[in-house]
Structures are given as C-alpha cells and as structure tokens.
Amino acid sequence: MRGISAATVLLLALGLLAGQVHADASTVSAADAANHVGESAKVCGRVASAKYATETRRKPTFLNLDRPYPDHVFTALIWESDRSSFSYPPESLRGQRICVKGTIELYKGRAQIIVASPSQIER
C-alpha cells in the first residue's frame, strides 16, 4: 500500500476494532428489544407510563417505553432496594426520552432491563 504509513494502518485497524466494540453494545428500539434477549444493549424510547408500585412485594418501579402499560413493549425495572441510589424519583421520567443500558431479558413475554444504578439510564 503505497503512500500509507504503518501508523495510518494501525489507526485504521484500531478504528475498526472500536467499531466492533460499539456494535456489541448496540442501540435498539423499545419495540425491537424482544428480538435481542440475552444481549447487552441500549434501549431507547419515550417513557409512556411510570409507576412506583409501593403495595407490591419488593416495591418495583416500572418505566414503560413507547407504549403504556398494559400494552407495553419494554420495561425498565427498578427494585426499591436500588431507588436510594437515584437523586430523583425514577417515575418522574414519565414523558421524557431516555435510553436504558443493560442485558435484555424477557418477563411474561415482554422485554425488560433491570436497572440497579442511575448510570444505566441516559436522559
């Protein structure tokens, strides 16, 4: 490869490698999350409904993206034991566009990510 230095080739290779690393943590829509079960991803959408279920065992907070409960397609689930790490009530995100990072799993046929830290949510 005439005219291309070894440093340029190295930078190109590193750029391709960085692209592969980025691809491993892909961004998917809330509607498509169920097609990525078991993958580490970033799921983005608008919080269509949010509920802090204080009367339910383990007092979960549900943030449903793009479609409200009971027609939800994706849920970010925060257990009460993790709420203290948030500087804001997570249900206050209703109406906002967010991205949730983590491993996608299924619960009763719906995609979800369990959120243990505020760093998993981008506002």
WOMO-V88328 format. One record per pair of residues at least 12 apart in sequence whose C-alpha atoms are under 6 Angstrom apart, sorted by the first residue. I is the first residue (numbers start at 1). J is the second residue. D is the distance in whole Angstrom. If there is no record, write none. Layout:
BEGIN
I | J | D
I | J | D
END
This chain:
BEGIN
25 | 40 | 6
25 | 41 | 5
26 | 41 | 5
27 | 41 | 6
27 | 42 | 5
27 | 43 | 6
28 | 43 | 5
29 | 43 | 6
29 | 44 | 5
30 | 43 | 6
30 | 74 | 5
31 | 73 | 6
33 | 111 | 6
34 | 111 | 5
37 | 104 | 5
37 | 105 | 5
38 | 103 | 6
38 | 104 | 5
38 | 105 | 6
39 | 103 | 5
39 | 104 | 6
40 | 102 | 5
40 | 103 | 4
41 | 101 | 6
41 | 102 | 6
42 | 100 | 5
42 | 101 | 4
43 | 99 | 5
43 | 100 | 5
44 | 98 | 6
44 | 99 | 4
45 | 65 | 5
45 | 66 | 6
45 | 97 | 5
45 | 98 | 6
46 | 65 | 5
46 | 66 | 5
46 | 96 | 5
46 | 97 | 4
47 | 64 | 6
47 | 65 | 4
47 | 94 | 5
47 | 95 | 5
47 | 96 | 6
48 | 64 | 6
48 | 65 | 5
48 | 66 | 5
48 | 67 | 5
48 | 68 | 5
48 | 95 | 6
49 | 64 | 5
49 | 68 | 5
49 | 94 | 6
50 | 62 | 5
50 | 63 | 5
50 | 91 | 5
50 | 94 | 6
51 | 91 | 6
59 | 80 | 5
60 | 78 | 6
60 | 79 | 4
60 | 80 | 6
61 | 77 | 6
61 | 78 | 5
62 | 76 | 6
62 | 77 | 5
63 | 75 | 5
63 | 76 | 5
74 | 111 | 5
74 | 112 | 5
75 | 112 | 5
76 | 112 | 6
76 | 113 | 5
76 | 114 | 6
77 | 114 | 5
77 | 115 | 6
78 | 115 | 5
82 | 116 | 6
86 | 118 | 6
98 | 122 | 6
98 | 123 | 5
99 | 121 | 6
99 | 122 | 5
100 | 120 | 6
100 | 121 | 5
101 | 120 | 5
END
